[in-house]
Amino acid sequence: MAKKSVIQRALKTPKFKSRVVRRCFMCGRKRGYMRDFDMCRICFREAANEGLIPGIKKSSW
């Protein structure tokens, strides 16, 4: 879980475009971020297993 100050800093518009830091909206994690869902891989997996993301289900073969 990222500190609140780090999350707030990431929400501000940066001076340069290359300084954008995308963070998970649930936990604030910046690594393992998935742009399509706006969350990190860990939160994505938890939400998918609970059925909170429509159209996503666990694969098995």
N, C-alpha and C positions, 0 to 999 in steps of 0.2 A: 504494500500500500504506500503510495507516494504521499509526501507531506502536502498539506493544503497550499502552502506557499508555492511549491513547485507546480502544482496543478494550475493555480491562478496565473503564474508566469507563462505557462504554456498557452493559456487562453488569450493572452494579449497579442496584438498584431506585431510581428517582429519588424525591425528596421529593414532587414533584407529578406527576400523571399526564401533564400536557402536556409534560413535559421528556423523555419517552421518545425515544431516538435509536435507530432501527433500522439495523443495519449488516449488510452482507454477511458471511456466516460464513466465506467463503473468503478474501477480501482485506481486509475491514474498511471498504469504501467505503460512504458514507452517501447519496450522491446516485445517482439512477437505481435505487432499491431496489424490488424486486418482492416483495410480501408473500407471494404464493402459493408462491413458490419459495425464499424467505428468502435471496435473493442479488441482486447488482446486475446490470444489463443486460449488462455485459461478460462476467462469469463465466457468466451464463445462456447467452449466445450460444456461448461456448467449450464449455460442457458439452453444449448441444443439438447442436452440430456433431459432437461426439465420440460422441453417442448415449448419454450418461449419464443423461438425463432421459427416463423412459418416457412414450410418448404424444406426444412433441414431435418434429416433423421440419421441415426447411426447406421452405418453400412455394415453388412455381414455377408460373407460368402463362404 
